[in-house]
Amino acid sequence: MPAANDSLLLKFRPTDSALGVTRQTVKAIAKRLGVPETQVVHLALAKLAVETLPGYEADDGPVTVAQLAAVKVDASKRLPNGKRLSEESLFP
């Protein structure tokens, strides 16, 4: 049995707008998709979550000058040395 806070009362709007929809609209979507009305709400919320929530944890911010210098030193040790034999570009 779900806990009391696992439920949500949803009040539909009297008209469709950018901020909500009518019960009739939800019924029409459910019929078109062949799913229950509750599933329509879950699908809409899942889509909104993907569009609005970050897909990763926030990082520590911009790279410092010291960190960039360390990366350049490390990269210079790992990159090949010698004469360039050819060069290609995606943009002429």
Summary of the structure (lengths in Angstrom):
residues: 92
radius of gyration: 26.4
end to end distance: 64.1
largest distance: 71.7
contacts: 123
relative contact order: 0.05
helix: 48%
strand: 2%
